Every structure is written in C-alpha cells, then in structure tokens.
Amino acid sequence: MKAIMVVGTTSHAGKSLLTAAICRILSRRGWRVAPFKGQNMALNAYVTASGGEIGHAQAVQAWAAGIAPWVEMNPILLKPQGDMTSQVIIKGKAVGKVGAAEYYEQYFDVGWQAIEESLRRLSEEFDLLVCEGAGSPAEINLKHRDLTNMRIAKHLNAPTILVVDIDRGGAFAHVVGTLELLDPDERALIKGVVINKFRGQRSLLQSGIDWLQERTGIPVIGVIPWLDQSFPAEDSLSLIDGRSSNPTGDLNIAVIRLPRISNFTDFDPLESEATVSVKYISPKQSLGHPDAVIIPGSKTTIADLIVLHKTGMAEEIQNYVAAGGTVLGICGGYQMLGKILADPEGIEGHEGRYKGLGLLPLKTVIAGQKVARQRLVTSNFPQEGLPVAGYEIHQGRTRLIEGENIQQLFDDPHLGVVDDTQSVWGAYLHGLFDNGPWRRAWLNRLRQQRGLKSLPTGVPNYREQRELMLNALADAVEPHLNLTTVLPPSS
C-alpha cells in the first residue's frame, strides 16, 4: 500500500489542514489520492452517500482530493457524550456506547480489523493514501492501544511527516521530545518535519532549523506561514465564547455554544457571508439583542436542554421570541424548540420526560435506531421551490402535537417546520446553509426586518466557495513544502 503519514507533536498542530493541503496538491499533480484517519474523536460528522458517518474533517479532505467521502476514510469515529462515555461508530454505523476503559477492551480488535479492511479497499482504488494521526504519537501511556498513529504508519511502512505548531512556543522541544519518545522503528519512519503557523521572517528561523536538522538527522521539509483563512475545525475547543466573525457585518447572529455542541460546521457558510457576524454565546452569557439566534445540534440534546433551563438561557430565548426575535434550531436544537422531549430508554443517559422550550408544538422521543442519510428536498419557506441538499444525523423522532399555525419547511413533512410568523424555524437538515439561494433567502428576511436592502439570491452553493478555499490553501502551502522525501515515485 502506497501511503504517507502525517502526525503532530500535539493536538491542533495542523495535521488536518496539512493533510487536506497535501490531498489537493497531489490531486492537482495528477495523483489519485485519498485521505485516511483510522480513529477520530469528534462531534462534527458527515454522512456519506452510503448513509455512514465519518468525521467532517475527513469529508473535507476527500473533497480536497477531488473525490466523494467514503466510510473507509475514517473507519472508527468516537462521538463523546459526556460522563466519560462515547458513542462508537465503526465503518459508518453506530455499534454501541462505552466508557474510555471499556472501549479498548471491547473494540480494540474489531477496530483494528475495520482499519485493515478499510486500508485494503482504499489501496485498491487509489494511487496513494494520505493518512492523518491524532493528538500526539508519543503519549507513552496510550501507545500500546493507539489505533491511529504509528501503529498505522508501521503497518503501511509509510514515510511520516511530523508537524509542529511554532506559534504556541516550544516547537524545538516538542519535536525533539516527540522523537525521543518514539520507538526506534517508529522514529525511523519520520522522514520530514514541518514547522507550522510561522509568523515573521524565515531568515530569523534558519539557525534553529539548522540545529534541529543536525540534532535529529531529519530534514525540515516545510515552514508553513500563518494562514489567515478559515478551515473547518474538528472539535469545539476552537469555539471561544464570544468569538465573532465579520464583527462589522450588517446582521448579528448568535449561535448558542451548547456544552455538547455538534456539527457546528453547519455555520461555516454563514461565517463566509461578509454581511453577517456570527457570534458564539455560552449559555451562561447574556443573549443580548441579535438579529437571529441559532440553537445548533447536540450529541446529548436533553443534557444540553437542562443546561439551558438551569442557566436561564431558555427563558432568555423565550423572551427574545416573544419580543419578535427569530430563532432557528437545527437537529438537537430543533428538538429543544418543542414542548416535550422523552427518552424512555435512557439512551442519552437521562431517562424520562423533559420540558422543551415550548416554542413549537412538537414532541420528540429519543429512539435506539439512528437516522443517518443524505437528503435532497424542495423548500416551502422562506422561498418556495428552492432545491435544498443536506443530511440527517439524529436518534429522535419528532412529531407535531398540534397542527395550527405551523407550516412545513420542506416538501418532506418530517424534516422541519416554521411558525406562521416565520419567527421560529426548526429543521433536521445539517448542511442547510450550504445551499446558497436558501441561505440568502433566509438572511434577506432578517435584512427586511432591519430595513436593509436584500442580497442577491442567485449565488452558488457553499461547495463552490469551499473549492476556492481548498485551492487557496494548496496555493498557500505548496511553495513552502517539499514532499520529495516522502513521496513514492509517481505511477
């Protein structure tokens, strides 16, 4: 199997970004390349065409490679649920919920089998795999049960790139320390170091590069400058409360930063709108007076709903709507907008019936079988007849308990509703804002309320912007990265 591996000295060193950049660079050079991450822990998920869940970062990397995402690109996905437990997804399908200690006892062997099977299938279809590690490959307390770093590199005999984030400081110590903690056969696979997020003059760094190469015997194959462009994050650690995009935008949209927020990549298209400021608000903060409030998806909807009630944010949202504000709930946020949430089997860990926000006449029951599928529907609101593509990932089943003053959002009645005043919106569709004309039509309703001129709705979908971003990423990285030492001869 032809492959290269990308590992990092720490989490957030830039592995996902570099993997995506390499996929796009090599794809443009004519390689048939695919991304791979054996095990990922993330709440940002994507549903493939086959109906399987993978980490959203691997979907972006697949798009960077110019191919459709497959479940084999991320055979193990762990979705944290709180209380030290995670839902385990193997080759796209949920197979159980376990604690950290039990996971390795129950799923290590089956997980490695899924990894081997996935690698074989991908290697049959592609010239080269670009494999991403997780965290650090030198966590000595975890190495014996690591399913995603040097175990995979050794299995593939893959030339490996070690990425370090110089912006956080201590980069040289991180590199040397990581190499010291690797076993000799693991260290032998490290064929290049990439220094990421560098600010300043390259000439001022050269003496350090010379020392590092002499000390380790490993070439520095890249010094990647700090990139002032957005890239989808894997986890909510990147969401700082109060973080705001486009602070001078015409519209202010508040996204509630739920403790177990999931699929916040849904809002990347909103952040790409120059006239929109998207701000993440903790439930403990004051809501303020935004033009719209979004309640996002959640891995444990009931637990996050309880947080909204306890912090007083639920009452703030209710008062905001009563005063004429606009609220949109997506997936778990949609479920919270209803009157009742019930979990009779304790699937989320909170058995019983719970009071929702009461903004829509809905009842949701958490069920054992997850719905995960791509969808293509037609909108009824805010503009009739728009094609809308997205995907569902949810375990709740939601139904209307009253039908008055409620309209179907799409031509599928199970996917979402809006009230008669178009103030309260709810949808099960992730990727809703990726649809350019629908996004603009929804934003124009907010703009009209503010007396602002409407924006053109004949805009492309976000995937076209994403293509431009991926090309820009490759353009920014390629001049600073020499892949000669890690690439096999091209076929």
C-alpha positions in Angstrom: 0.0 0.0 0.0 1.5 3.4 -1.0 0.9 5.9 1.7 2.3 8.8 3.6 1.5 9.6 7.2 1.0 13.0 8.9 1.4 13.1 12.7 1.7 16.0 15.1 3.7 16.8 18.2 0.4 18.0 19.9 -3.3 18.3 19.2 -4.1 21.3 17.0 -0.6 21.3 15.4 -2.2 21.5 12.0 -2.5 17.8 10.9 -6.0 18.1 9.4 -5.1 21.2 7.5 -1.8 19.9 6.2 -3.5 16.6 5.1 -6.1 18.5 3.2 -3.5 20.7 1.6 -1.4 17.6 0.5 -4.5 15.9 -0.9 -5.3 19.0 -3.0 -1.6 19.5 -4.1 -1.2 15.9 -5.2 -4.6 15.7 -6.8 -3.6 18.7 -8.9 -0.4 16.9 -9.9 -2.4 14.0 -11.2 -2.3 11.6 -8.3 -5.4 9.5 -7.5 -5.2 10.2 -3.7 -7.5 9.6 -0.8 -7.3 10.7 2.9 -7.4 8.3 5.8 -7.8 8.6 9.6 -8.1 5.3 11.4 -9.8 6.7 14.5 -11.2 10.1 15.1 -12.9 11.6 18.1 -15.2 14.4 17.0 -18.7 15.7 17.2 -18.5 17.2 13.7 -19.7 14.4 11.5 -20.7 14.0 7.8 -23.0 11.4 6.3 -21.7 9.7 3.1 -23.8 8.7 0.1 -24.0 5.2 1.6 -25.5 6.6 4.8 -22.4 6.1 7.0 -21.0 8.7 9.5 -17.4 9.9 9.3 -15.6 12.8 10.8 -16.3 16.0 8.9 -12.6 16.7 8.6 -12.1 13.6 6.5 -15.0 14.6 4.3 -13.3 17.9 3.7 -10.0 16.1 2.9 -11.9 13.9 0.4 -13.2 16.9 -1.3 -9.7 18.3 -1.3 -8.6 15.1 -3.1 -11.4 15.7 -5.6 -13.4 12.6 -4.6 -16.5 11.7 -2.7 -16.2 10.8 1.0 -16.2 7.1 1.9 -16.7 5.5 5.3 -13.4 3.7 4.8 -11.6 7.1 5.1 -12.5 7.2 8.8 -13.4 3.6 9.9 -13.7 4.5 13.6 -15.5 7.6 14.8 -15.9 8.3 18.5 -18.6 10.8 19.5 -18.2 12.0 23.1 -21.5 12.0 25.1 -20.3 13.3 28.4 -19.7 11.4 31.6 -16.6 9.8 30.1 -18.6 7.9 27.5 -18.6 7.9 23.7 -20.8 6.5 21.0 -18.7 4.2 18.9 -19.2 4.3 15.1 -17.4 1.6 13.1 -17.4 1.8 9.3 -20.2 4.4 9.4 -22.6 2.6 11.8 -23.2 3.1 15.5 -22.3 -0.1 17.3 -22.5 0.9 21.0 -21.8 3.3 23.8 -18.9 2.7 26.2 -16.6 4.4 28.7 -12.9 5.0 27.9 -11.6 2.0 29.8 -14.2 -0.5 28.3 -13.6 0.9 24.8 -10.2 -0.7 24.4 -11.3 -3.9 26.0 -14.3 -4.3 23.7 -13.4 -2.6 20.5 -9.6 -2.6 20.0 -9.5 -5.9 18.0 -12.7 -5.2 16.0 -11.4 -1.6 15.4 -8.1 -2.7 14.1 -9.9 -5.2 11.8 -12.0 -2.4 10.4 -8.9 -0.3 9.9 -7.1 -3.1 8.0 -10.2 -3.7 5.8 -10.6 -0.1 5.0 -6.9 0.4 4.1 -7.1 -2.6 1.7 -10.2 -1.3 0.0 -8.8 2.2 -0.4 -5.4 0.9 -1.7 -7.3 -1.0 -4.4 -8.9 2.2 -5.7 -6.2 4.9 -5.2 -2.5 5.5 -6.0 -1.7 7.0 -2.6 -3.2 7.4 0.8 -2.5 10.5 2.9 -3.1 9.3 6.5 -3.6 11.6 9.4 -2.8 10.8 13.0 -4.5 12.0 16.2 -3.1 14.1 19.0 0.5 13.1 19.6 2.1 9.7 18.6 4.3 9.9 21.8 1.7 9.5 24.5 3.5 6.8 26.4 0.5 5.8 28.5 -1.6 5.3 25.4 0.8 3.9 22.8 0.0 0.3 23.5 -3.6 0.8 22.5 -3.2 3.6 19.9 -5.2 2.8 16.8 -4.4 5.9 14.7 -0.7 7.0 14.8 2.5 5.0 14.5 0.7 1.6 14.5 -0.8 2.6 11.2 2.5 4.1 9.9 4.3 0.9 10.7 1.5 -1.3 9.2 1.9 0.7 6.0 5.6 1.3 6.2 4.6 4.9 5.5 7.1 7.8 5.3 5.9 10.0 8.0 5.8 13.8 8.4 5.9 15.3 11.9 4.1 18.6 12.2 4.8 21.1 15.0 2.9 24.3 15.8 5.6 27.0 16.4 3.0 29.7 17.3 2.4 28.2 20.7 6.1 28.2 21.6 8.5 25.4 22.5 8.5 24.0 18.9 12.1 22.6 19.0 11.5 20.9 22.3 8.2 19.4 21.0 10.0 17.9 18.0 13.0 16.6 19.9 10.8 15.3 22.8 8.4 13.5 20.5 11.3 11.8 18.6 12.9 10.8 21.9 9.7 9.1 23.0 9.2 7.1 19.8 10.5 3.6 19.5 13.5 3.2 17.1 11.4 1.6 14.4 8.8 4.4 14.7 11.4 7.1 14.6 12.9 5.6 11.5 9.7 6.3 9.6 9.9 10.1 10.3 11.2 11.4 7.1 10.5 15.1 7.5 9.5 17.8 9.9 7.0 20.6 9.1 7.0 23.8 11.2 3.5 25.2 11.0 1.9 28.5 11.8 5.1 30.5 11.4 4.9 34.3 11.8 7.9 36.5 10.8 11.0 36.3 8.7 12.2 32.9 7.6 15.8 34.0 7.8 15.5 34.5 11.6 14.4 30.9 11.9 17.2 29.4 9.8 19.7 28.9 12.7 17.1 26.9 14.6 16.3 24.8 11.5 20.0 24.0 11.0 20.3 23.0 14.7 17.2 20.8 14.5 18.3 19.0 11.4 21.8 18.4 12.8 20.4 17.3 16.2 17.8 14.8 14.7 19.2 13.9 11.3 15.7 14.6 9.9 15.2 17.3 7.3 12.8 20.2 7.8 10.7 19.8 4.7 8.4 22.8 5.3 7.9 26.0 7.1 4.2 26.9 6.6 3.4 30.6 7.3 0.4 31.6 9.4 -2.6 31.3 7.2 -5.3 33.9 7.6 -8.1 31.7 6.3 -10.8 29.6 7.9 -10.7 25.8 7.9 -13.3 23.5 9.4 -12.3 22.6 13.0 -12.6 19.1 14.4 -13.8 19.9 17.9 -15.4 22.7 19.9 -12.2 23.6 21.6 -11.8 26.1 18.7 -15.1 27.8 19.6 -14.2 30.5 22.1 -17.2 32.1 23.8 -17.7 35.5 22.3 -15.8 34.6 19.1 -17.2 36.7 16.3 -16.8 36.5 12.5 -17.1 39.7 10.5 -17.7 41.9 13.5 -18.8 44.8 11.3 -21.5 42.8 9.5 -25.0 44.2 8.9 -26.6 41.2 10.7 -25.7 39.8 14.1 -26.4 36.1 14.5 -25.9 34.4 17.9 -25.1 30.7 18.0 -25.6 29.1 21.4 -22.4 27.2 22.3 -24.0 24.2 23.9 -21.7 22.1 26.2 -22.0 19.2 23.8 -22.4 21.1 20.5 -22.2 19.1 17.4 -21.9 19.8 13.7 -21.0 23.5 14.2 -19.5 23.2 10.7 -23.1 23.9 9.7 -22.4 27.6 10.2 -19.2 27.9 8.1 -21.3 29.2 5.2 -22.8 31.9 7.4 -19.4 33.0 8.5 -18.4 33.3 4.9 -21.0 35.9 4.3 -19.3 39.3 4.6 -22.5 41.0 5.8 -23.1 38.5 8.6 -21.4 38.5 12.0 -21.7 35.1 13.7 -21.0 35.1 17.4 -20.9 32.0 19.7 -22.6 32.6 23.1 -22.2 30.5 26.2 -25.5 29.6 28.0 -24.0 31.4 30.9 -23.7 34.7 29.0 -26.4 37.2 28.2 -28.1 36.7 24.9 -28.2 40.4 24.0 -30.2 41.6 21.0 -29.0 39.7 17.9 -31.0 39.6 14.7 -31.3 35.9 15.0 -30.5 33.1 17.4 -29.4 29.6 16.3 -29.6 26.6 18.6 -27.3 24.0 17.0 -27.1 20.3 17.1 -26.1 18.4 20.2 -24.8 14.9 20.9 -26.9 14.8 24.1 -29.9 17.0 23.5 -31.6 16.5 26.8 -28.5 17.2 28.9 -27.9 20.4 26.9 -31.6 21.4 27.2 -31.3 21.0 31.0 -28.3 23.4 30.9 -30.3 26.0 29.0 -33.1 25.8 31.7 -30.6 25.9 34.7 -28.6 28.9 33.3 -31.7 30.9 32.5 -30.8 30.9 28.8 -34.1 29.0 28.0 -36.1 31.9 29.5 -34.0 34.5 27.6 -34.7 32.7 24.3 -38.4 32.5 25.1 -38.5 36.2 26.0 -36.5 37.0 22.8 -39.1 35.3 20.6 -42.0 36.9 22.5 -40.4 40.3 21.7 -40.3 39.4 18.0 -36.9 37.7 17.6 -36.1 35.0 15.2 -34.9 31.6 16.3 -33.6 28.6 14.2 -33.0 25.2 15.7 -31.1 22.5 13.8 -31.3 18.8 14.7 -30.9 18.7 18.5 -31.7 22.4 18.6 -34.9 21.7 16.6 -35.9 19.1 19.2 -35.3 21.6 22.0 -37.8 24.0 20.4 -40.7 21.6 21.1 -42.8 21.1 24.1 -41.7 17.7 25.2 -38.6 15.6 24.9 -38.8 12.0 26.1 -36.1 9.4 26.5 -38.0 6.3 27.8 -35.0 4.0 27.4 -32.4 6.4 28.8 -30.4 6.2 25.5 -28.9 9.6 26.2 -28.4 8.8 29.8 -31.4 10.8 31.0 -34.4 8.6 31.2 -37.7 10.4 31.5 -39.8 13.2 30.0 -38.4 16.8 29.9 -39.9 20.2 29.2 -38.7 21.8 26.0 -38.6 25.5 25.2 -42.2 25.3 24.1 -41.7 27.5 21.0 -43.1 24.9 18.6 -45.9 22.3 19.2 -43.6 19.3 18.9 -42.9 16.1 20.8 -39.6 14.2 20.3 -38.9 10.7 21.5 -35.3 9.5 21.6 -35.2 6.1 19.8 -32.5 3.5 19.6 -32.0 3.4 15.9 -30.1 6.4 14.4 -31.2 8.1 11.2 -28.2 8.9 9.0 -28.8 9.7 5.4 -28.3 12.3 2.7 -31.4 14.3 1.6 -32.4 16.4 -1.4 -35.7 18.2 -0.9 -37.6 21.3 -2.0 -38.3 24.3 0.2 -41.6 25.8 1.0 -40.1 28.7 3.1 -38.6 31.3 3.1 -38.9 30.9 -0.7 -40.9 28.2 -2.4 -39.3 25.8 -4.8 -35.6 26.0 -3.9 -33.7 22.7 -4.0 -32.1 22.0 -0.6 -29.5 19.4 -0.1 -28.2 18.2 3.3 -28.0 15.2 5.6 -29.7 13.9 8.7 -28.0 12.5 11.8 -30.4 12.0 14.8 -31.9 9.5 17.1 -35.0 11.4 17.9 -38.4 11.0 16.2 -40.3 14.3 16.2 -44.0 14.8 15.5 -46.5 17.7 15.7 -48.9 17.5 18.6 -50.9 20.5 17.3 -51.1 21.5 13.7 -52.4 25.1 13.9 -50.2 28.0 12.8 -47.4 25.6 11.7 -46.1 25.2 8.2 -43.9 22.5 6.6 -40.5 23.9 5.9 -39.8 21.4 3.1 -41.8 19.1 0.9 -40.9 16.3 3.4 -43.0 17.0 6.5 -40.6 15.1 8.7 -37.6 17.4 8.1 -38.7 20.7 9.6 -41.4 23.3 10.3 -41.8 27.1 10.7 -44.5 29.0 12.5 -46.9 31.4 10.7 -44.9 34.5 11.6 -41.6 32.9 10.3 -40.1 33.7 13.7 -39.4 30.1 14.9 -37.7 27.7 12.5 -36.7 24.1 13.1 -35.0 21.6 10.8 -33.3 18.2 10.9 -31.1 19.0 8.0 -27.4 19.5 8.6 -25.7 21.5 5.8 -28.8 23.7 5.4 -26.8 26.9 5.0 -24.6 25.3 2.4 -27.4 25.9 0.0 -26.6 29.4 -1.3 -30.1 30.6 -2.6 -31.9 29.2 0.5 -29.3 30.8 2.8 -29.6 34.2 1.1 -33.5 34.0 1.1 -33.4 33.3 4.9 -30.9 36.1 5.5 -33.0 38.5 3.4 -36.0 38.0 5.7 -33.8 39.3 8.6 -32.5 42.1 6.5 -36.0 43.2 5.6 -36.8 43.4 9.3 -33.9 45.7 9.7 -34.8 47.8 6.7 -31.8 46.7 4.8 -31.6 46.1 1.1 -31.9 42.4 0.0 -28.9 40.5 -1.1 -28.9 38.6 -4.5 -30.2 35.1 -4.1 -28.7 33.7 -7.3 -25.5 32.7 -5.6 -23.6 29.3 -5.8 -23.8 26.8 -3.1 -21.1 26.8 -0.4 -19.3 23.8 -2.0 -18.0 26.2 -4.7 -16.6 28.5 -2.1 -15.1 25.5 -0.4 -13.4 24.6 -3.6 -11.9 28.1 -3.8 -10.8 27.8 -0.2 -9.1 24.4 -0.8 -7.3 25.7 -3.9 -6.2 28.8 -1.9 -5.0 26.5 0.9 -2.9 24.4 -1.6 -1.6 27.6 -3.2 -0.5 28.9 0.2 1.2 25.7 1.4 2.8 24.3 -1.8 5.6 26.8 -2.2 6.7 26.2 1.4 6.5 22.3 1.4 8.9 19.9 -0.2 7.3 16.4 -0.5 10.2 14.8 -2.3 11.5 12.8 0.7 8.0 11.3 1.5 6.5 10.6 -1.9 7.0 7.3 -3.8 7.8 7.5 -7.5 4.6 8.6 -9.4 3.0 5.9 -11.5 
